[in-house]
Amino acid sequence: MRIGIIGAGNIGGTLTRRLTALGHDVAVANSRGPQTLADLASETGARAVTVEEAARGADLVVVTIPLNRVPDLPADLFGQADDALIVVDTGNYYPRQRDGRIEDIENGLPESRWTERHLGRPVIKAFNNIYAQHLADDGRPAGSPGRIALPVAGDDPSAKATVLALVDALGFDAVDAGTLDESWRQQPGSPVYTTDKDADGVRRALAEANPDRAPEWQGSADSPGTFDAPA
Ligand SMILES: NC(=O)c1ccc[n+]([C@@H]2O[C@H](COP(=O)([O-])OP(=O)(O)OC[C@H]3O[C@@H](n4cnc5c(N)ncnc54)[C@H](OP(=O)(O)O)[C@@H]3O)[C@@H](O)[C@H]2O)c1
């Protein structure tokens, strides 16, 4: 597949490495420009491009930037994109550490719905609940005992099937976690968040998730602080 990756940090860098290793044609972008991605490009064979170029002509685009930066992406980024383009969102809401208080999310809008509205394009939520280092190192062949499973939520069955298959190819069991309205079940603070469960464990954890956002995952009037000193 032709894959665009917008964001080249912990998750974007990891996906660039893993997806090029699987033979995909990867174009990767960050906010500072392709010249700052020369090392990642020469390491992986990915093309370092602008954000607009990462979105153009791709079969699938992964948006993997801090949630509070999503509104900074170019307006109409996907305006010219083919209807079949799949957009994957890895984002998480960290109000106290990084993102600041976002009222719509505080009032119950799933964070990926918020991102989807900004992008003007349906998204599939995936890769948000695993540490980047585990995504890099802990993939296993299908059938391996204890293989980590990842939930995938979204509304378009065909797009979701493609992402489920990609998760499997990366070495993780893929669990259909329902529609994007259900994606709060895999948000920060949920039982499936960064807990590296197998497929049965992920299904149980999704079923047991509580829609109420715990206080430590709610923004305050002083938000954001920092990861060292959340506010
Ligand atoms: N870290 C994890 O283990 C992990 C796990 C699962 C999900 N997540 C979530 O996935 C998202 C990305 O996390 P991360 O840890 O990979 O972030 P990160 O390491 O902080 O990297 C962020 C990347 O986004 C780029 N970026 C920021 N604003 C941009 C813009 N307007 N246009 C283009 N690129 C932009 C940055 O580029 P510049 O450096 O050029 O600004 C950087 O490459 C977050 O929502 C995070 O909560 C993280």
The ligand as an SDF file (V2000), in Angstrom:
LIG
                    3D

 48 52  0  0  0  0  0  0  0  0999 V2000
    4.0400    7.8020   22.5940 N   0  0  0  0  0  0  0  0  0  0  0  0
    3.2940    6.7020   22.6500 C   0  0  0  0  0  0  0  0  0  0  0  0
    3.7400    5.6290   23.1310 O   0  0  0  0  0  0  0  0  0  0  0  0
    1.8920    6.7560   22.1150 C   0  0  0  0  0  0  0  0  0  0  0  0
    1.1760    5.5640   22.0650 C   0  0  0  0  0  0  0  0  0  0  0  0
   -0.0860    5.5450   21.5060 C   0  0  0  0  0  0  0  0  0  0  0  0
   -0.6580    6.7280   21.0490 C   0  0  0  0  0  0  0  0  0  0  0  0
    0.0110    7.8890   21.1730 N   0  0  0  0  0  0  0  0  0  0  0  0
   -0.6630    9.1300   20.6790 C   0  0  0  0  0  0  0  0  0  0  0  0
   -0.3030    9.2950   19.3160 O   0  0  0  0  0  0  0  0  0  0  0  0
   -0.1300   10.6950   19.0360 C   0  0  0  0  0  0  0  0  0  0  0  0
    1.3330   10.9320   18.6390 C   0  0  0  0  0  0  0  0  0  0  0  0
    2.1220   10.6190   19.7720 O   0  0  0  0  0  0  0  0  0  0  0  0
    3.7110   10.5490   19.7360 P   0  0  0  0  0  0  0  0  0  0  0  0
    4.1330   10.1130   21.0920 O   0  0  0  0  0  0  0  0  0  0  0  0
    4.1760    9.8010   18.5240 O   0  0  0  0  0  0  0  0  0  0  0  0
    4.0460   12.1050   19.5450 O   0  0  0  0  0  0  0  0  0  0  0  0
    5.4760   12.7990   19.5240 P   0  0  0  0  0  0  0  0  0  0  0  0
    6.5630   11.8120   19.7710 O   0  0  0  0  0  0  0  0  0  0  0  0
    5.3800   14.0070   20.3900 O   0  0  0  0  0  0  0  0  0  0  0  0
    5.6000   13.2620   18.0030 O   0  0  0  0  0  0  0  0  0  0  0  0
    4.7180   14.1680   17.4610 C   0  0  0  0  0  0  0  0  0  0  0  0
    4.9800   14.2940   15.9690 C   0  0  0  0  0  0  0  0  0  0  0  0
    3.9090   15.0990   15.4290 O   0  0  0  0  0  0  0  0  0  0  0  0
    4.4880   16.0590   14.5670 C   0  0  0  0  0  0  0  0  0  0  0  0
    3.6000   17.2070   14.4750 N   0  0  0  0  0  0  0  0  0  0  0  0
    3.1490   18.0300   15.4650 C   0  0  0  0  0  0  0  0  0  0  0  0
    2.3500   18.9640   14.9460 N   0  0  0  0  0  0  0  0  0  0  0  0
    2.2980   18.7440   13.6220 C   0  0  0  0  0  0  0  0  0  0  0  0
    1.6630   19.4100   12.5470 C   0  0  0  0  0  0  0  0  0  0  0  0
    0.8630   20.4700   12.7470 N   0  0  0  0  0  0  0  0  0  0  0  0
    1.8570   18.9310   11.2950 N   0  0  0  0  0  0  0  0  0  0  0  0
    2.6420   17.8530   11.0880 C   0  0  0  0  0  0  0  0  0  0  0  0
    3.2750   17.1660   12.0670 N   0  0  0  0  0  0  0  0  0  0  0  0
    3.1040   17.6260   13.3110 C   0  0  0  0  0  0  0  0  0  0  0  0
    5.8120   16.4100   15.2080 C   0  0  0  0  0  0  0  0  0  0  0  0
    6.6270   17.0090   14.2700 O   0  0  0  0  0  0  0  0  0  0  0  0
    7.7130   18.1130   14.7080 P   0  0  0  0  0  0  0  0  0  0  0  0
    8.6470   17.4020   15.6580 O   0  0  0  0  0  0  0  0  0  0  0  0
    8.3430   18.5260   13.4350 O   0  0  0  0  0  0  0  0  0  0  0  0
    6.9340   19.2180   15.3790 O   0  0  0  0  0  0  0  0  0  0  0  0
    6.2820   15.0090   15.6310 C   0  0  0  0  0  0  0  0  0  0  0  0
    6.8920   14.3600   14.5420 O   0  0  0  0  0  0  0  0  0  0  0  0
   -0.5600   11.4350   20.3000 C   0  0  0  0  0  0  0  0  0  0  0  0
   -1.9270   11.7540   20.2520 O   0  0  0  0  0  0  0  0  0  0  0  0
   -0.3010   10.4160   21.3950 C   0  0  0  0  0  0  0  0  0  0  0  0
   -1.0960   10.6700   22.5480 O   0  0  0  0  0  0  0  0  0  0  0  0
    1.2850    7.9330   21.6730 C   0  0  0  0  0  0  0  0  0  0  0  0
  1  2  1  0
  2  3  2  0
  2  4  1  0
  4  5  1  0
  4 48  2  0
  5  6  2  0
  6  7  1  0
  7  8  2  0
  8  9  1  0
  8 48  1  0
  9 10  1  0
  9 46  1  0
 10 11  1  0
 11 12  1  0
 11 44  1  0
 12 13  1  0
 13 14  1  0
 14 15  2  0
 14 16  1  0
 14 17  1  0
 17 18  1  0
 18 19  2  0
 18 20  1  0
 18 21  1  0
 21 22  1  0
 22 23  1  0
 23 24  1  0
 23 42  1  0
 24 25  1  0
 25 26  1  0
 25 36  1  0
 26 27  1  0
 26 35  1  0
 27 28  2  0
 28 29  1  0
 29 30  1  0
 29 35  2  0
 30 31  1  0
 30 32  2  0
 32 33  1  0
 33 34  2  0
 34 35  1  0
 36 37  1  0
 36 42  1  0
 37 38  1  0
 38 39  2  0
 38 40  1  0
 38 41  1  0
 42 43  1  0
 44 45  1  0
 44 46  1  0
 46 47  1  0
M  CHG  2   8   1  16  -1
M  END
$$$$
